[in-house]
């Protein structure tokens, strides 16, 4: 079999340009505040920028990315990049994992490996999944959809990828952040194909009578409102004027890094110290993927499209649904709130972890996904006769 073409090949000129931009950063005038009080800590940003310019080994990480099991599917003219990790057991349950923002497929690889080959991590081979990890349109190696008002929604593309392209008659799905909404819409639109879904966040009910709110539900709504006031500025900007922000971040790698690293700190269970959850190399590889693929601006599109009514609301999900709540995630709704929209059959409060649970706590998350789907495995038809072995089209070089 010929070697797989690389997903990304950054030229020496591109790498030199990035490092030159980093070294020539025009630093903002400092404020008389401490640390992260008013945004990204300037001292930490300077430290990480200096390492990105003169210590970080992009070539090593580029090789690691290209070594992943990447494929490109052409869904009637819509290219979708995905990773496929084949399960170690012949009856592996297919599952699609969907990332969020400011994440990428890379963030889900530790979880994917644990699900595909559980015996390597202390589990049983019979619990294996065949794991598909797509890149959202406009993220990394999946081009953005050509128009805002035409073309299939992402959840329909995911069904076409899993069912039509890869041949899985029935399958499972998991998602957090943006991926939770896509997974919810996937289950709502294609309940005949989903054996169940596993979520890290839930959609709010499309409608409800405020008089029916429990005290716990009201406390949740109050907490969400407070979070929007204190932390939601990024969401408002990306929903209303994304191109204004996108131009600045597409032109300044230091600005891009500042925008991303502040979220990794604020939304994770790191206790204020990024290094307890994320290595410098992990953060810089994520930033480098956005930088070299030029996708930070297009990654804002899901926010804009939802805010402008171009993405449908989740109305009612009938398939069995599990929710795992990590203590440092953005919100932790009570079960009764989720049950207004979903068919909740499992609700787990995790002991630690945050918004980036697949990277922060892959073992905890893998165990919860495995435990939830174990009784649903027989509902999936995934014999070799109903799946394709070639896993889609081979990856192609990206300019």
PAPA-990178 format. One record per residue (C-alpha): residue number from 1; residue in three letters; x, y, z. Coordinates in Angstrom, 2 decimals. Last residue first. Layout:
residues N
+------+------+---------+---------+---------+
: resi : resn :       x :       y :       z :
+------+------+---------+---------+---------+
:  NUM :  ala :       X :       Y :       Z :
...
+------+------+---------+---------+---------+
***
This chain:
residues 399
+------+------+---------+---------+---------+
: resi : resn :       x :       y :       z :
+------+------+---------+---------+---------+
:  399 :  unk :   -1.72 :   24.16 :    0.30 :
:  398 :  unk :   -3.16 :   21.02 :    1.88 :
:  397 :  unk :   -1.89 :   17.67 :    0.74 :
:  396 :  unk :   -4.55 :   15.00 :    0.18 :
:  395 :  unk :   -5.94 :   12.40 :    2.57 :
:  394 :  unk :   -7.14 :    9.16 :    1.12 :
:  393 :  unk :  -10.82 :    8.77 :    0.28 :
:  392 :  unk :  -13.11 :    6.89 :    2.58 :
:  391 :  unk :  -12.47 :    4.31 :    5.32 :
:  390 :  unk :  -11.28 :    1.62 :    2.87 :
:  389 :  unk :  -12.99 :   -1.16 :    4.80 :
:  388 :  unk :  -16.55 :   -0.16 :    4.12 :
:  387 :  unk :  -19.15 :   -1.33 :    6.57 :
:  386 :  unk :  -22.36 :   -3.32 :    6.24 :
:  385 :  unk :  -20.89 :   -6.72 :    5.40 :
:  384 :  unk :  -18.27 :   -6.31 :    8.12 :
:  383 :  unk :  -21.02 :   -6.30 :   10.76 :
:  382 :  unk :  -22.10 :   -2.99 :   12.25 :
:  381 :  unk :  -25.80 :   -3.23 :   12.99 :
:  380 :  unk :  -26.15 :   -1.38 :   16.27 :
:  379 :  unk :  -28.92 :   -2.31 :   18.70 :
:  378 :  unk :  -26.75 :   -5.02 :   20.23 :
:  377 :  unk :  -24.39 :   -2.36 :   21.54 :
:  376 :  unk :  -26.98 :   -0.48 :   23.57 :
:  375 :  unk :  -26.29 :   -2.17 :   26.93 :
:  374 :  unk :  -22.59 :   -1.16 :   26.78 :
:  373 :  unk :  -23.27 :    2.37 :   25.50 :
:  372 :  unk :  -23.44 :    4.10 :   28.86 :
:  371 :  unk :  -20.58 :    2.22 :   30.51 :
:  370 :  unk :  -18.27 :    2.86 :   27.55 :
:  369 :  unk :  -19.06 :    6.59 :   27.39 :
:  368 :  unk :  -18.50 :    6.94 :   31.14 :
:  367 :  unk :  -15.25 :    4.97 :   31.03 :
:  366 :  unk :  -13.93 :    6.99 :   28.09 :
:  365 :  unk :  -14.73 :   10.25 :   29.88 :
:  364 :  unk :  -12.96 :    9.30 :   33.08 :
:  363 :  unk :   -9.94 :    8.00 :   31.16 :
:  362 :  unk :   -9.76 :   11.03 :   28.85 :
:  361 :  unk :   -9.69 :   13.52 :   31.73 :
:  360 :  unk :   -8.13 :   16.79 :   30.58 :
:  359 :  unk :   -7.96 :   16.03 :   26.86 :
:  358 :  unk :  -11.46 :   14.64 :   26.32 :
:  357 :  unk :  -12.67 :   16.85 :   29.18 :
:  356 :  unk :  -11.88 :   20.16 :   27.50 :
:  355 :  unk :  -14.68 :   22.02 :   29.29 :
:  354 :  unk :  -13.55 :   20.91 :   32.72 :
:  353 :  unk :  -12.20 :   18.06 :   34.78 :
:  352 :  unk :  -12.80 :   16.58 :   38.21 :
:  351 :  unk :  -15.20 :   14.35 :   40.18 :
:  350 :  unk :  -17.69 :   13.84 :   37.32 :
:  349 :  unk :  -21.41 :   14.26 :   37.88 :
:  348 :  unk :  -23.12 :   11.64 :   35.74 :
:  347 :  unk :  -26.61 :   11.57 :   34.26 :
:  346 :  unk :  -27.74 :    8.41 :   32.46 :
:  345 :  unk :  -31.09 :    7.59 :   30.81 :
:  344 :  unk :  -32.12 :   11.08 :   29.69 :
:  343 :  unk :  -34.59 :   11.17 :   26.80 :
:  342 :  unk :  -33.80 :   14.80 :   26.00 :
:  341 :  unk :  -35.52 :   18.20 :   25.82 :
:  340 :  unk :  -37.28 :   18.81 :   29.16 :
:  339 :  unk :  -35.15 :   16.03 :   30.63 :
:  338 :  unk :  -32.09 :   18.28 :   30.44 :
:  337 :  unk :  -33.63 :   20.74 :   32.89 :
:  336 :  unk :  -34.74 :   17.93 :   35.21 :
:  335 :  unk :  -31.17 :   16.63 :   35.31 :
:  334 :  unk :  -29.85 :   19.86 :   36.78 :
:  333 :  unk :  -27.67 :   22.00 :   34.50 :
:  332 :  unk :  -23.92 :   22.18 :   35.08 :
:  331 :  unk :  -22.54 :   25.09 :   33.06 :
:  330 :  unk :  -19.23 :   26.24 :   31.57 :
:  329 :  unk :  -17.24 :   23.19 :   32.61 :
:  328 :  unk :  -15.13 :   23.19 :   35.78 :
:  327 :  unk :  -17.14 :   20.47 :   37.59 :
:  326 :  unk :  -17.49 :   18.07 :   34.63 :
:  325 :  unk :  -21.04 :   17.06 :   33.79 :
:  324 :  unk :  -21.57 :   13.84 :   31.84 :
:  323 :  unk :  -24.92 :   13.54 :   30.06 :
:  322 :  unk :  -26.30 :   10.33 :   28.61 :
:  321 :  unk :  -29.10 :   10.21 :   26.07 :
:  320 :  unk :  -31.32 :    7.39 :   24.81 :
:  319 :  unk :  -32.93 :    8.52 :   21.54 :
:  318 :  unk :  -35.96 :   10.82 :   21.65 :
:  317 :  unk :  -34.37 :   14.24 :   21.26 :
:  316 :  unk :  -36.85 :   17.11 :   21.18 :
:  315 :  unk :  -36.59 :   20.68 :   19.80 :
:  314 :  unk :  -32.93 :   21.48 :   19.17 :
:  313 :  unk :  -32.77 :   24.84 :   17.47 :
:  312 :  unk :  -32.03 :   24.98 :   13.78 :
:  311 :  unk :  -28.89 :   26.68 :   12.45 :
:  310 :  unk :  -29.37 :   29.69 :   10.17 :
:  309 :  unk :  -31.29 :   31.62 :   12.83 :
:  308 :  unk :  -28.86 :   34.53 :   12.94 :
:  307 :  unk :  -27.32 :   33.66 :   16.31 :
:  306 :  unk :  -26.84 :   30.05 :   15.19 :
:  305 :  unk :  -25.08 :   31.08 :   12.00 :
:  304 :  unk :  -22.82 :   33.60 :   13.73 :
:  303 :  unk :  -21.69 :   31.15 :   16.41 :
:  302 :  unk :  -21.19 :   28.28 :   13.94 :
:  301 :  unk :  -19.19 :   30.65 :   11.67 :
:  300 :  unk :  -16.45 :   31.50 :   14.19 :
:  299 :  unk :  -14.21 :   28.66 :   13.01 :
:  298 :  unk :  -14.06 :   30.38 :    9.60 :
:  297 :  unk :  -12.06 :   33.23 :   11.16 :
:  296 :  unk :   -9.60 :   30.95 :   12.94 :
:  295 :  unk :   -9.17 :   28.75 :    9.87 :
:  294 :  unk :   -5.98 :   29.90 :    8.16 :
:  293 :  unk :   -4.67 :   26.32 :    7.91 :
:  292 :  unk :   -1.23 :   27.34 :    9.19 :
:  291 :  unk :   -2.60 :   29.50 :   11.99 :
:  290 :  unk :   -5.44 :   27.31 :   13.25 :
:  289 :  unk :   -3.18 :   24.26 :   13.29 :
:  288 :  unk :   -0.41 :   26.33 :   14.89 :
:  287 :  unk :   -2.71 :   27.43 :   17.72 :
:  286 :  unk :   -3.58 :   23.81 :   18.51 :
:  285 :  unk :    0.06 :   22.83 :   18.25 :
:  284 :  unk :    1.00 :   25.75 :   20.50 :
:  283 :  unk :   -1.42 :   24.71 :   23.23 :
:  282 :  unk :   -0.25 :   21.09 :   23.13 :
:  281 :  unk :    3.43 :   22.07 :   23.08 :
:  280 :  unk :    3.06 :   24.34 :   26.10 :
:  279 :  unk :    1.56 :   21.42 :   28.00 :
:  278 :  unk :   -2.04 :   21.59 :   29.08 :
:  277 :  unk :   -3.75 :   20.57 :   32.31 :
:  276 :  unk :   -1.51 :   21.59 :   35.21 :
:  275 :  unk :    0.43 :   23.91 :   32.90 :
:  274 :  unk :   -2.54 :   26.24 :   32.53 :
:  273 :  unk :   -2.37 :   27.32 :   36.17 :
:  272 :  unk :   -5.57 :   29.06 :   37.31 :
:  271 :  unk :   -6.91 :   26.00 :   39.12 :
:  270 :  unk :   -6.52 :   23.94 :   35.95 :
:  269 :  unk :  -10.02 :   22.46 :   35.73 :
:  268 :  unk :  -10.54 :   24.02 :   32.34 :
:  267 :  unk :  -12.76 :   26.82 :   31.03 :
:  266 :  unk :  -10.81 :   29.92 :   32.06 :
:  265 :  unk :   -7.35 :   28.57 :   31.24 :
:  264 :  unk :   -8.14 :   27.04 :   27.85 :
:  263 :  unk :  -10.23 :   30.11 :   27.05 :
:  262 :  unk :   -7.36 :   32.55 :   27.77 :
:  261 :  unk :   -5.10 :   30.36 :   25.67 :
:  260 :  unk :   -7.22 :   30.84 :   22.56 :
:  259 :  unk :   -7.53 :   34.61 :   22.29 :
:  258 :  unk :   -3.92 :   35.19 :   23.41 :
:  257 :  unk :   -2.64 :   32.67 :   20.85 :
:  256 :  unk :   -4.53 :   34.32 :   18.02 :
:  255 :  unk :   -3.26 :   37.76 :   19.08 :
:  254 :  unk :    0.30 :   36.43 :   19.12 :
:  253 :  unk :   -0.22 :   34.83 :   15.71 :
:  252 :  unk :   -1.31 :   38.22 :   14.33 :
:  251 :  unk :   -2.85 :   38.45 :   10.85 :
:  250 :  unk :   -5.61 :   35.83 :   11.12 :
:  249 :  unk :   -6.39 :   37.04 :   14.65 :
:  248 :  unk :   -6.92 :   40.64 :   13.53 :
:  247 :  unk :   -8.98 :   39.68 :   10.51 :
:  246 :  unk :  -11.14 :   37.29 :   12.50 :
:  245 :  unk :  -12.18 :   39.90 :   15.05 :
:  244 :  unk :  -13.79 :   42.14 :   12.45 :
:  243 :  unk :  -15.04 :   39.09 :   10.56 :
:  242 :  unk :  -16.84 :   37.75 :   13.63 :
:  241 :  unk :  -19.03 :   40.80 :   14.25 :
:  240 :  unk :  -22.25 :   39.47 :   15.81 :
:  239 :  unk :  -21.88 :   35.86 :   16.93 :
:  238 :  unk :  -18.11 :   35.83 :   17.37 :
:  237 :  unk :  -18.31 :   39.08 :   19.32 :
:  236 :  unk :  -21.16 :   37.89 :   21.54 :
:  235 :  unk :  -19.43 :   34.58 :   22.17 :
:  234 :  unk :  -16.12 :   36.24 :   23.11 :
:  233 :  unk :  -17.92 :   38.57 :   25.53 :
:  232 :  unk :  -19.58 :   35.66 :   27.33 :
:  231 :  unk :  -17.35 :   35.38 :   30.40 :
:  230 :  unk :  -18.68 :   37.75 :   33.08 :
:  229 :  unk :  -22.13 :   38.68 :   31.77 :
:  228 :  unk :  -22.78 :   35.34 :   30.06 :
:  227 :  unk :  -21.58 :   33.53 :   33.19 :
:  226 :  unk :  -24.02 :   35.49 :   35.35 :
:  225 :  unk :  -26.89 :   34.61 :   33.00 :
:  224 :  unk :  -25.90 :   30.93 :   33.05 :
:  223 :  unk :  -25.75 :   30.96 :   36.86 :
:  222 :  unk :  -29.22 :   32.52 :   37.06 :
:  221 :  unk :  -30.54 :   29.89 :   34.64 :
:  220 :  unk :  -29.05 :   27.13 :   36.80 :
:  219 :  unk :  -30.51 :   28.63 :   39.98 :
:  218 :  unk :  -33.90 :   28.70 :   38.27 :
:  217 :  unk :  -33.54 :   25.03 :   37.35 :
:  216 :  unk :  -32.59 :   24.09 :   40.91 :
:  215 :  unk :  -35.53 :   26.04 :   42.33 :
:  214 :  unk :  -37.82 :   24.16 :   39.94 :
:  213 :  unk :  -39.16 :   25.97 :   36.91 :
:  212 :  unk :  -42.83 :   25.38 :   36.09 :
:  211 :  unk :  -43.89 :   29.03 :   36.37 :
:  210 :  unk :  -41.28 :   29.93 :   33.76 :
:  209 :  unk :  -43.33 :   27.96 :   31.19 :
:  208 :  unk :  -41.00 :   26.39 :   28.65 :
:  207 :  unk :  -39.96 :   26.70 :   25.03 :
:  206 :  unk :  -37.11 :   25.42 :   22.83 :
:  205 :  unk :  -35.66 :   23.77 :   25.93 :
:  204 :  unk :  -32.00 :   24.65 :   26.47 :
:  203 :  unk :  -29.54 :   22.46 :   24.62 :
:  202 :  unk :  -27.39 :   20.15 :   26.69 :
:  201 :  unk :  -23.68 :   19.95 :   27.47 :
:  200 :  unk :  -21.10 :   17.16 :   27.85 :
:  199 :  unk :  -23.15 :   14.77 :   25.75 :
:  198 :  unk :  -23.43 :   11.04 :   25.01 :
:  197 :  unk :  -25.86 :    9.95 :   22.31 :
:  196 :  unk :  -27.79 :    6.75 :   21.70 :
:  195 :  unk :  -28.33 :    3.91 :   19.24 :
:  194 :  unk :  -28.50 :    6.53 :   16.50 :
:  193 :  unk :  -29.58 :    5.49 :   12.99 :
:  192 :  unk :  -33.38 :    5.53 :   13.33 :
:  191 :  unk :  -33.15 :    8.73 :   15.36 :
:  190 :  unk :  -31.80 :   10.64 :   12.35 :
:  189 :  unk :  -32.88 :   14.29 :   12.63 :
:  188 :  unk :  -33.13 :   14.49 :   16.43 :
:  187 :  unk :  -30.02 :   12.38 :   16.96 :
:  186 :  unk :  -27.96 :   14.52 :   14.59 :
:  185 :  unk :  -29.41 :   17.69 :   16.08 :
:  184 :  unk :  -28.21 :   16.60 :   19.53 :
:  183 :  unk :  -24.78 :   15.60 :   18.21 :
:  182 :  unk :  -24.40 :   18.97 :   16.49 :
:  181 :  unk :  -25.40 :   20.79 :   19.68 :
:  180 :  unk :  -23.01 :   18.73 :   21.79 :
:  179 :  unk :  -20.22 :   19.23 :   19.25 :
:  178 :  unk :  -20.46 :   22.98 :   19.63 :
:  177 :  unk :  -19.55 :   22.43 :   23.30 :
:  176 :  unk :  -19.23 :   18.67 :   23.87 :
:  175 :  unk :  -19.99 :   15.72 :   21.66 :
:  174 :  unk :  -20.63 :   11.99 :   21.50 :
:  173 :  unk :  -22.36 :    9.78 :   18.93 :
:  172 :  unk :  -23.33 :    6.13 :   18.53 :
:  171 :  unk :  -23.95 :    4.11 :   15.36 :
:  170 :  unk :  -26.50 :    2.30 :   13.24 :
:  169 :  unk :  -26.29 :    1.21 :    9.60 :
:  168 :  unk :  -22.61 :    2.06 :    9.42 :
:  167 :  unk :  -21.60 :    2.16 :    5.75 :
:  166 :  unk :  -18.60 :    4.48 :    5.89 :
:  165 :  unk :  -19.77 :    6.90 :    3.19 :
:  164 :  unk :  -23.55 :    6.55 :    3.46 :
:  163 :  unk :  -24.10 :    5.95 :    7.18 :
:  162 :  unk :  -21.21 :    7.60 :    9.03 :
:  161 :  unk :  -20.32 :   10.33 :    6.54 :
:  160 :  unk :  -23.90 :   10.95 :    5.45 :
:  159 :  unk :  -24.94 :   11.17 :    9.08 :
:  158 :  unk :  -22.11 :   13.60 :    9.84 :
:  157 :  unk :  -23.05 :   15.74 :    6.82 :
:  156 :  unk :  -26.61 :   15.91 :    8.15 :
:  155 :  unk :  -25.30 :   17.10 :   11.52 :
:  154 :  unk :  -23.15 :   19.72 :    9.79 :
:  153 :  unk :  -26.05 :   21.35 :    7.98 :
:  152 :  unk :  -26.31 :   20.61 :    4.29 :
:  151 :  unk :  -25.72 :   23.23 :    1.63 :
:  150 :  unk :  -27.17 :   26.67 :    1.18 :
:  149 :  unk :  -27.80 :   29.69 :    3.42 :
:  148 :  unk :  -24.32 :   30.52 :    4.69 :
:  147 :  unk :  -22.50 :   29.62 :    1.49 :
:  146 :  unk :  -19.46 :   27.57 :    0.45 :
:  145 :  unk :  -19.28 :   25.31 :    3.53 :
:  144 :  unk :  -15.95 :   25.83 :    5.28 :
:  143 :  unk :  -13.07 :   23.57 :    4.31 :
:  142 :  unk :  -12.33 :   20.58 :    6.57 :
:  141 :  unk :   -8.57 :   20.35 :    7.27 :
:  140 :  unk :   -8.35 :   22.65 :   10.30 :
:  139 :  unk :  -11.84 :   23.95 :   11.14 :
:  138 :  unk :  -14.14 :   25.55 :    8.57 :
:  137 :  unk :  -16.48 :   22.57 :    8.47 :
:  136 :  unk :  -16.01 :   20.64 :   11.72 :
:  135 :  unk :  -13.14 :   18.17 :   11.67 :
:  134 :  unk :  -14.42 :   14.61 :   11.91 :
:  133 :  unk :  -13.44 :   12.06 :   14.57 :
:  132 :  unk :  -14.63 :    8.53 :   13.74 :
:  131 :  unk :  -14.09 :    5.83 :   16.36 :
:  130 :  unk :  -14.65 :    2.12 :   15.90 :
:  129 :  unk :  -15.56 :    1.28 :   19.47 :
:  128 :  unk :  -14.18 :   -1.38 :   21.78 :
:  127 :  unk :  -16.03 :   -2.77 :   24.79 :
:  126 :  unk :  -15.26 :   -6.39 :   23.84 :
:  125 :  unk :  -11.55 :   -5.55 :   24.13 :
:  124 :  unk :  -11.93 :   -5.09 :   27.88 :
:  123 :  unk :  -10.39 :   -2.20 :   29.77 :
:  122 :  unk :   -7.01 :   -1.54 :   31.41 :
:  121 :  unk :   -5.80 :    1.10 :   28.99 :
:  120 :  unk :   -4.34 :   -1.07 :   26.20 :
:  119 :  unk :   -7.41 :   -3.33 :   26.41 :
:  118 :  unk :   -9.59 :   -0.31 :   25.59 :
:  117 :  unk :   -8.34 :   -0.09 :   22.00 :
:  116 :  unk :  -10.87 :    1.99 :   20.07 :
:  115 :  unk :  -12.34 :    3.86 :   23.04 :
:  114 :  unk :   -9.01 :    4.64 :   24.67 :
:  113 :  unk :   -7.52 :    5.66 :   21.33 :
:  112 :  unk :  -10.42 :    8.01 :   20.60 :
:  111 :  unk :  -10.16 :    9.68 :   24.01 :
:  110 :  unk :   -6.48 :   10.47 :   23.50 :
:  109 :  unk :   -7.23 :   11.65 :   19.94 :
:  108 :  unk :  -10.03 :   14.04 :   20.85 :
:  107 :  unk :   -8.03 :   17.26 :   21.22 :
:  106 :  unk :   -6.39 :   16.70 :   17.85 :
:  105 :  unk :   -9.73 :   16.87 :   16.05 :
:  104 :  unk :   -9.77 :   20.55 :   16.91 :
:  103 :  unk :  -10.62 :   22.91 :   19.74 :
:  102 :  unk :  -11.41 :   26.57 :   20.19 :
:  101 :  unk :  -14.26 :   25.59 :   19.86 :
:  100 :  unk :  -16.01 :   22.22 :   19.82 :
:   99 :  unk :  -15.18 :   18.63 :   18.93 :
:   98 :  unk :  -17.47 :   15.91 :   17.59 :
:   97 :  unk :  -16.92 :   12.20 :   18.27 :
:   96 :  unk :  -18.63 :    9.70 :   15.94 :
:   95 :  unk :  -19.13 :    6.19 :   17.26 :
:   94 :  unk :  -19.17 :    2.78 :   15.59 :
:   93 :  unk :  -19.62 :   -0.15 :   18.01 :
:   92 :  unk :  -16.84 :   -2.72 :   17.78 :
:   91 :  unk :  -18.13 :   -6.21 :   16.99 :
:   90 :  unk :  -14.85 :   -7.40 :   15.44 :
:   89 :  unk :  -12.92 :   -6.15 :   18.50 :
:   88 :  unk :   -9.84 :   -3.88 :   18.33 :
:   87 :  unk :  -11.89 :   -0.95 :   17.09 :
:   86 :  unk :  -10.70 :    0.94 :   14.05 :
:   85 :  unk :   -9.56 :    4.51 :   14.70 :
:   84 :  unk :  -10.78 :    6.77 :   11.90 :
:   83 :  unk :   -9.79 :   10.42 :   11.70 :
:   82 :  unk :  -11.88 :   12.80 :    9.65 :
:   81 :  unk :  -11.66 :   15.51 :    7.01 :
:   80 :  unk :  -14.86 :   16.49 :    5.21 :
:   79 :  unk :  -14.97 :   17.69 :    1.61 :
:   78 :  unk :  -18.39 :   18.82 :    0.30 :
:   77 :  unk :  -18.65 :   18.06 :   -3.42 :
:   76 :  unk :  -21.17 :   15.26 :   -3.18 :
:   75 :  unk :  -19.84 :   14.16 :    0.20 :
:   74 :  unk :  -16.15 :   13.88 :   -0.62 :
:   73 :  unk :  -14.57 :   12.14 :    2.36 :
:   72 :  unk :  -10.99 :   12.90 :    3.36 :
:   71 :  unk :   -9.00 :   10.56 :    5.58 :
:   70 :  unk :   -6.65 :   10.84 :    8.52 :
:   69 :  unk :   -5.30 :    7.95 :   10.59 :
:   68 :  unk :   -2.75 :   10.08 :   12.48 :
:   67 :  unk :    0.86 :   10.06 :   11.23 :
:   66 :  unk :    0.39 :   13.44 :    9.54 :
:   65 :  unk :   -0.40 :   15.03 :   12.90 :
:   64 :  unk :    2.71 :   13.47 :   14.45 :
:   63 :  unk :    4.89 :   14.67 :   11.55 :
:   62 :  unk :    3.56 :   18.20 :   11.93 :
:   61 :  unk :    4.25 :   17.93 :   15.66 :
:   60 :  unk :    7.91 :   17.14 :   15.08 :
:   59 :  unk :    8.18 :   19.82 :   12.39 :
:   58 :  unk :    6.61 :   22.42 :   14.65 :
:   57 :  unk :    9.43 :   22.14 :   17.19 :
:   56 :  unk :    8.73 :   24.89 :   19.76 :
:   55 :  unk :   11.88 :   26.62 :   20.96 :
:   54 :  unk :   12.45 :   29.91 :   19.16 :
:   53 :  unk :    9.22 :   31.51 :   17.98 :
:   52 :  unk :    6.66 :   29.42 :   19.85 :
:   51 :  unk :    8.85 :   29.59 :   22.99 :
:   50 :  unk :    8.97 :   33.38 :   22.81 :
:   49 :  unk :    5.20 :   33.52 :   22.32 :
:   48 :  unk :    4.68 :   31.26 :   25.35 :
:   47 :  unk :    6.74 :   33.52 :   27.60 :
:   46 :  unk :    5.24 :   36.73 :   26.25 :
:   45 :  unk :    1.72 :   35.36 :   26.73 :
:   44 :  unk :    2.51 :   34.31 :   30.29 :
:   43 :  unk :    3.80 :   37.78 :   31.08 :
:   42 :  unk :    0.86 :   39.49 :   29.39 :
:   41 :  unk :   -1.71 :   37.44 :   31.37 :
:   40 :  unk :   -4.67 :   36.99 :   29.02 :
:   39 :  unk :   -7.66 :   39.04 :   30.12 :
:   38 :  unk :   -8.28 :   41.79 :   32.67 :
:   37 :  unk :   -7.47 :   39.95 :   35.92 :
:   36 :  unk :   -5.20 :   37.35 :   34.27 :
:   35 :  unk :   -1.99 :   38.44 :   35.96 :
:   34 :  unk :   -2.27 :   41.61 :   38.02 :
:   33 :  unk :   -3.48 :   44.97 :   36.84 :
:   32 :  unk :   -1.73 :   48.31 :   36.22 :
:   31 :  unk :   -2.14 :   47.95 :   32.44 :
:   30 :  unk :    0.63 :   47.20 :   29.97 :
:   29 :  unk :    0.76 :   48.85 :   26.53 :
:   28 :  unk :    0.10 :   46.17 :   23.95 :
:   27 :  unk :    3.10 :   44.39 :   22.45 :
:   26 :  unk :    4.03 :   44.83 :   18.82 :
:   25 :  unk :    5.14 :   41.28 :   18.03 :
:   24 :  unk :    8.28 :   41.25 :   15.89 :
:   23 :  unk :    9.58 :   37.92 :   17.18 :
:   22 :  unk :    6.20 :   36.28 :   16.63 :
:   21 :  unk :    5.87 :   37.67 :   13.12 :
:   20 :  unk :    9.35 :   36.41 :   12.24 :
:   19 :  unk :    8.55 :   32.97 :   13.61 :
:   18 :  unk :    5.38 :   32.75 :   11.54 :
:   17 :  unk :    7.13 :   33.98 :    8.39 :
:   16 :  unk :    9.94 :   31.44 :    8.82 :
:   15 :  unk :    7.40 :   28.64 :    9.12 :
:   14 :  unk :    5.58 :   29.80 :    6.01 :
:   13 :  unk :    8.86 :   30.07 :    4.06 :
:   12 :  unk :    9.99 :   26.62 :    5.21 :
:   11 :  unk :    6.77 :   25.26 :    3.77 :
:   10 :  unk :    4.08 :   23.76 :    5.94 :
:    9 :  unk :    2.95 :   20.37 :    4.68 :
:    8 :  unk :   -0.39 :   19.31 :    6.14 :
:    7 :  unk :   -2.59 :   16.30 :    5.62 :
:    6 :  unk :    0.30 :   14.17 :    4.42 :
:    5 :  unk :   -0.24 :   11.71 :    1.55 :
:    4 :  unk :   -0.65 :    8.12 :    2.80 :
:    3 :  unk :    2.25 :    5.88 :    1.85 :
:    2 :  unk :    1.47 :    3.42 :   -0.89 :
:    1 :  unk :    0.00 :    0.00 :    0.00 :
+------+------+---------+---------+---------+
***
